[in-house]
């Protein structure tokens, strides 16, 4: 479970240097995807902010902000200036970046984003401005069934569906060429204003992973008790499992990803 702590510290005083150490394209893509997944950001704009941050500040400093944001989230998070709700995890990351770097670097990272933004990017663009009230009545959970039925009368098409899980697995069950791993989420993230929180944040996930995918993951987890799996897959529901079943399309660990980033250019695994 991830917790957050409110803190006033930053990664250090601002400097005039706005260009960090160069990071290769492949390493940058991997870092962007990993960081975005850690903060639940799936839209293009937050990923562009992360990309510009890596290019401007360098990977080491960006990861220092990532560690600080995760620490803040792990111990309570940060409220928006108007106190209406907590910032999203991505909003915390971008807020810490904005307040922890000089103006020149901030302009390079946070310039002109107005459309297609994820929630974290929106909160960053809003800065410390109070949230605008919609004037709409709060959602009444009692009407969900009827409202959902009405929405399903004209179902749209989801062309891409992907779920990302990050955590430490418990019991592992092998059945033929498939491994079953159970993960439980017990803490819901903060939601945008107006979106109701779930009545119960506890959700169980049953992940189906190919044995070939699992071997390297299992070795990495056994070697490092602090390592965590990063699983991406297609979520479904089954009548024989009360929860969400995830058919894994990729499985790795934070340790494996870190080792790939640290490997010399051109090295092969």
C-alpha positions in Angstrom: 0.0 0.0 0.0 1.3 3.5 -0.9 1.1 6.3 1.7 1.9 10.0 1.5 3.4 12.7 3.7 2.9 16.4 3.4 6.3 18.1 3.3 7.7 21.5 2.6 11.1 20.3 1.5 12.2 20.2 -2.2 15.1 18.5 -3.9 17.3 21.5 -3.2 17.7 25.2 -4.1 17.0 26.3 -7.6 20.0 26.7 -9.9 20.6 28.6 -13.1 21.4 25.3 -14.9 18.3 24.1 -16.8 19.8 21.2 -18.8 20.4 17.9 -17.1 22.6 15.0 -18.2 21.6 13.5 -21.5 19.4 10.4 -21.5 19.1 8.1 -24.5 15.8 7.9 -26.4 15.1 4.2 -25.4 16.0 4.9 -21.8 13.8 8.1 -21.8 10.8 6.2 -23.2 11.2 3.5 -20.5 11.5 6.2 -17.8 8.5 8.1 -19.1 6.3 5.0 -19.2 7.4 3.9 -15.7 6.9 7.3 -14.1 3.6 7.8 -15.7 2.4 4.4 -14.6 3.6 5.1 -11.0 1.3 8.1 -10.9 -1.6 6.7 -12.8 -1.2 9.2 -15.7 -2.3 7.7 -19.0 -2.9 10.9 -21.1 -0.3 12.2 -23.6 0.2 15.6 -21.9 1.5 14.4 -18.5 3.9 12.1 -20.4 5.1 15.2 -22.4 5.7 17.0 -19.1 7.8 14.1 -17.8 9.7 14.0 -21.1 10.5 17.7 -20.9 11.4 17.4 -17.2 13.9 14.6 -18.1 15.4 16.7 -20.9 15.6 19.8 -18.8 16.5 18.5 -15.3 18.1 15.1 -16.1 16.9 11.7 -14.9 18.6 11.8 -11.5 16.8 15.0 -10.4 13.5 13.9 -11.9 13.7 10.7 -10.0 14.4 12.7 -6.8 11.1 14.5 -7.4 9.4 11.2 -8.1 10.6 9.8 -4.8 9.6 12.9 -2.9 6.1 12.8 -4.5 5.6 9.2 -3.7 6.7 9.9 -0.1 4.2 12.8 0.1 1.4 10.6 -1.4 2.3 7.9 1.1 1.6 10.0 4.1 -1.5 12.1 3.3 -0.9 13.9 0.0 -1.4 17.6 -0.7 -4.6 19.6 -0.8 -5.5 22.0 -3.6 -5.1 25.6 -2.4 -8.9 25.9 -1.9 -8.9 22.8 0.3 -11.7 21.2 -1.8 -9.8 17.9 -2.2 -6.4 16.3 -2.4 -4.2 16.7 -5.5 -3.9 13.6 -7.6 -0.6 11.8 -7.4 0.5 13.3 -10.7 -0.6 16.7 -9.5 1.6 16.3 -6.4 4.6 15.4 -8.7 4.2 18.4 -11.0 3.5 20.8 -8.1 6.7 19.7 -6.4 8.6 20.2 -9.7 7.1 23.7 -10.2 8.0 24.8 -6.7 11.4 23.2 -6.6 13.1 24.5 -9.7 14.0 27.9 -11.1 11.7 29.9 -13.4 13.7 29.3 -16.5 13.5 25.5 -16.0 9.8 25.7 -15.1 9.1 27.6 -18.4 10.8 24.9 -20.4 8.7 22.1 -18.7 5.3 23.7 -18.1 4.7 25.8 -21.1 1.4 26.0 -22.9 -0.7 23.0 -22.0 -4.4 23.6 -22.4 -6.1 20.6 -24.0 -5.8 16.8 -23.8 -4.3 17.0 -20.3 -4.4 14.3 -17.6 -5.6 15.4 -14.2 -2.0 15.9 -12.9 -1.2 18.2 -15.8 -4.4 20.1 -15.3 -3.6 20.7 -11.6 -0.1 21.8 -12.6 -1.5 24.2 -15.2 -4.0 25.6 -12.6 -1.1 26.2 -10.3 -2.5 27.5 -7.0 -5.7 28.9 -8.4 -8.9 27.8 -6.6 -11.0 25.2 -8.3 -14.0 26.4 -10.2 -17.3 25.3 -8.8 -19.6 23.6 -11.3 -22.8 24.3 -9.3 -24.0 20.8 -10.0 -25.4 18.6 -7.3 -23.2 15.8 -5.9 -23.6 12.4 -7.5 -26.1 10.2 -5.7 -24.9 6.6 -5.7 -28.5 5.4 -5.4 -29.1 6.4 -9.0 -26.1 4.6 -10.4 -27.9 1.4 -11.6 -30.5 3.3 -13.6 -28.0 5.8 -14.9 -25.6 3.0 -16.0 -28.5 1.2 -17.7 -29.3 4.4 -19.6 -25.7 4.9 -20.6 -25.5 1.2 -21.8 -28.4 1.8 -24.2 -25.9 3.5 -26.5 -22.6 1.8 -25.7 -19.5 3.3 -27.3 -16.4 1.5 -28.4 -13.2 1.2 -26.3 -10.4 0.8 -28.9 -7.6 0.5 -26.3 -7.9 -0.9 -22.8 -4.9 -1.4 -20.5 -4.6 -1.8 -16.8 -1.3 -1.3 -14.9 -0.6 -2.9 -11.5 2.5 -2.1 -9.4 3.1 -4.0 -6.1 4.5 -7.0 -4.3 2.9 -10.4 -5.0 2.1 -12.9 -2.2 1.3 -16.5 -3.0 2.1 -17.6 -6.6 0.2 -20.5 -8.1 1.5 -22.4 -11.2 -0.9 -24.2 -13.5 0.7 -25.6 -16.6 2.3 -22.7 -18.6 0.4 -20.0 -16.6 1.2 -18.4 -13.3 -1.6 -16.9 -11.2 -0.7 -14.0 -8.9 -3.2 -12.3 -6.6 -2.9 -8.6 -5.7 -5.2 -6.5 -3.6 -5.6 -2.7 -3.7 -6.9 -1.2 -0.5 -6.4 2.5 -1.0 -8.2 4.5 -3.6 -6.4 7.4 -5.3 -7.7 11.0 -5.0 -10.3 11.8 -7.7 -11.2 15.0 -9.6 -13.8 17.2 -8.1 -17.3 15.7 -8.7 -16.1 12.1 -9.3 -17.4 10.0 -6.4 -15.0 7.8 -4.5 -15.8 4.1 -4.4 -17.9 2.9 -1.5 -15.2 0.3 -0.8 -11.7 1.0 -2.1 -10.7 -2.7 -1.7 -10.3 -4.4 -5.1 -8.9 -7.9 -5.8 -6.9 -8.6 -8.9 -6.1 -12.0 -10.3 -3.3 -11.8 -12.8 -2.6 -14.5 -15.4 1.1 -14.4 -16.5 2.8 -16.6 -19.0 5.5 -18.8 -17.4 8.2 -17.5 -19.7 7.3 -13.9 -18.7 7.3 -14.8 -15.0 10.7 -16.5 -14.7 12.8 -13.3 -14.8 10.3 -11.5 -12.6 10.4 -14.3 -10.0 14.3 -14.2 -10.0 14.3 -10.4 -9.5 11.7 -10.6 -6.7 13.6 -13.4 -4.9 16.9 -11.4 -5.1 15.4 -8.2 -3.7 12.7 -8.1 -1.0 12.0 -4.4 -1.8 11.5 -5.0 -5.5 8.0 -4.6 -7.0 6.3 -6.1 -10.1 5.0 -3.8 -12.9 2.3 -5.6 -14.8 0.3 -4.4 -17.7 -2.6 -6.3 -19.1 -6.2 -6.6 -20.3 -8.8 -6.5 -17.5 -11.9 -8.7 -17.6 -14.5 -10.1 -15.2 -15.2 -13.8 -14.6 -18.1 -15.4 -12.9 -15.7 -17.7 -10.9 -13.7 -14.8 -9.3 -15.0 -11.9 -7.3 -12.7 -9.2 -8.6 -10.9 -8.2 -11.7 -8.9 -10.7 -13.8 -5.9 -9.3 -15.7 -4.4 -11.1 -18.7 -0.8 -9.9 -18.6 0.7 -8.5 -21.8 3.9 -7.5 -20.0 5.5 -8.2 -16.7 8.7 -6.8 -15.2 9.9 -5.2 -11.9 11.2 -1.9 -10.8 14.6 -3.5 -10.2 14.8 -4.9 -13.7 13.8 -1.5 -15.2 16.4 0.3 -13.0 19.1 -2.2 -14.2 18.2 -1.6 -17.8 18.5 2.2 -17.3 21.9 1.7 -15.7 23.3 -0.6 -18.4 25.9 0.9 -20.7 24.7 2.0 -24.1 24.6 -0.8 -26.6 24.6 -3.5 -23.9 22.3 -6.4 -24.4 20.6 -8.6 -21.7 
